[in-house]
Amino acid sequence: MSQTVAVVIVNYNGGSCLERCLKALSRQTRKPDRVLLVDNNSDNFSSDQIYSSFPQIEILALNKNTGFAAANNLAINRLDDMEWVVLLNPDAYAEQDWLEKLLNGAESHPDFHFFGCRMLATAENTLDGTGDVYHVSGASWRRDYGKSAEGRKQGDEIFAPSGAAALFRRDIYIEAGGLNEEFFCYMEDMDLGFRLKLLGYRCFYIADAVVVHEGAALVGSHSDFQVYHGHRNLVWVYVMNMPSPWFWIYLPQHLLYNLASVLLYVYHGKTAVILRSKFDAIKGLRRAWRQRRLVQAKTKVDIRELRKSMGHGILSPYLNRYE
């Protein structure tokens, strides 16, 4: 079966990471039908330089940094001739058969509609993730992060894929409204995955589709940027998406997780940024609640089944990390 697929790369100061990403993409055994690179007004970005090395790539250079979510939406709205779209970070380097394995996996699992892949860390013999976990408290993390690369070599159902390397049927991406542009960056992939789950769509982890992900290479692990957006946005993901009655039942855990996060970052000297993230999250609650009504009105899935796919252990959020 012929499947059309486009790869979307959103770049902001990717530098050598972007070049490595594009080189890996150019060597794929199954070439993408289109590659659309959106540059978010990077410093010293040169379209001519990219074209000279990768003439097949389409480039959309923006005059401001619109964020990860808006840039991906802009690209995917332009790809109306494609059946599938792939989100790929500039710091994710695909193995040669990655796209071929992704599409083969999608064809082999017709009951699933979006897909994650096996992400290896740059550290030797270490996993960066095998799909994202969403906990009832509102915390999320990459499954198997930091574990041996020899693990999890069988595909299975997951809650959501990491936005660093994910395959979506384009029509369901559009139906769900794409990534939430108010998030700017971080947790927007989990938010989209949650909305797709509420619409009744399922996500599968394709174990033999492999990328190396240089996580936090572009913004830094636990940088102020990451802490602010990640911990602001996780509040909004919970408020917009967690269906009743689970919203009210797990609200104490959500509040406890937020309190524990604040105390942790205060301890590590990031008092100003973590307090600002929570203050701005609260300021946005009225808007988030309006969006919640729209999201919940479209819910098609049995919420009892949805709950089964979430993490439940009371200590789980504190024993894992989201990168």
Beta strands, then each sheet from edge to edge (+ up, - down):
strand 1: 5-11
strand 2: 34-39
strand 3: 58-61
strand 4: 84-88
strand 5: 92-94
strand 6: 114-121
strand 7: 127-129
strand 8: 132-134
strand 9: 140-142
strand 10: 156-158
strand 11: 165-169
strand 12: 203-213
sheet 1: 3+ 2+ 1+ 4+ 11- 6+ 7-
sheet 2: 3+ 2+ 1+ 4+ 11- 6+ 12+ 5-
sheet 3: 3+ 2+ 1+ 4+ 11- 6+ 12+ 10-
sheet 4: 8+ 9-
end
